[in-house]
Amino acid sequence: MSQASNASFNSLFQQLHGSIVVSCQADEGDPLDDLNTLTRIATSVLRGGAGGLRAEGATRIAAFRSLTQLPIIGIIKTFDTNGDVYITPDFRSAKAIRDAGADIIALDCTARRLTAPEPWTELIPRIHAELNRPVLADIASLEDALAAQRAGVDAVATTLYGYTAETAGIRTPSWPLLQSLVAHLTVPILQEGHITHPPEALRALALGATAVVVGSAITRPESITTRFVEVTRPKDLQFSSNRAARSSIVI
């Protein structure tokens, strides 16, 4: 990688420093899984002050590119034979992301993908050399992150914490993981995944994250509504003995 390319890559993450990056995605079958709808959502979050976008699929990336010159993190999401999510599995996917206008290419850099037909250790130098784009390593552990840094990634994100066999089902941010990443890495760190409240984003930045990626808490009304409904269902209401008659809710 040339010195000029390295400087250009670094400048993208410097541009994201201290910002909220919004992931504008919708799963297949979601009512929001519509290009025009997602483009409107992207427009809205940009008006709200998002410092960048994370987008899935070449068509959506191209649509978002027409909206802004702010950094776009691009991915192509697939699923393996076990049904586990796989982020940008091959060079063809990475090229499609670049061609659509993504500034940063995110890869699944977990240990489980080292035996893939195109392992990420081989994809990173190809993306640098042939696509001239920085690589963001989506990781689930400190070990993943250290291996990715050794392989030459330009930044890491905690995206896959909660989506590997070792972390399956966890839906809250791991502050110890973020602290370990800050202590052991020299590349920028993006806190991504399970951020649901503004104070959590502020905490991530205070702990040393370069930027915070927020998705469902901003862009998915179904998930947002579910959180409200779950705490207001009768089985979740907590009444103090002397206020039961007034139905006071203790949150």
HELIX and SHEET records of a PDB file:
HELIX    1   1 GLN A    3  LEU A   16  1                                  14    
HELIX    2   2 LEU A   35  ARG A   47  1                                  13    
HELIX    3   3 ALA A   58  ARG A   65  1                                   8    
HELIX    4   4 PHE A   91  ALA A  100  1                                  10    
HELIX    5   5 ALA A  111  ARG A  113  5                                   3    
HELIX    6   6 TRP A  120  ARG A  126  1                                   7    
HELIX    7   7 ILE A  127  LEU A  131  3                                   5    
HELIX    8   8 LEU A  142  ALA A  151  1                                  10    
HELIX    9   9 TRP A  175  HIS A  184  1                                  10    
HELIX   10  10 PRO A  198  ALA A  206  1                                   9    
HELIX   11  11 SER A  216  THR A  219  1                                   4    
HELIX   12  12 PRO A  221  THR A  232  1                                  12    
HELIX   13  13 PRO A  234  ASP A  236  5                                   3    
HELIX   14  14 ALA A  244  ARG A  246  5                                   3    
SHEET    1   A 9 ILE A  20  SER A  23  0                                        
SHEET    2   A 9 GLY A  52  GLU A  56  1                                        
SHEET    3   A 9 ILE A  72  ILE A  75  1                                        
SHEET    4   A 9 ILE A 104  ASP A 108  1                                        
SHEET    5   A 9 VAL A 135  ASP A 138  1                                        
SHEET    6   A 9 ALA A 155  ALA A 157  1                                        
SHEET    7   A 9 ILE A 189  GLU A 192  1                                        
SHEET    8   A 9 ALA A 211  VAL A 214  1                                        
SHEET    9   A 9 ILE A  20  SER A  23  1                                        
SHEET    1   B 2 LYS A  77  PHE A  79  0                                        
SHEET    2   B 2 VAL A  85  ILE A  87 -1                                        
END                                                                             
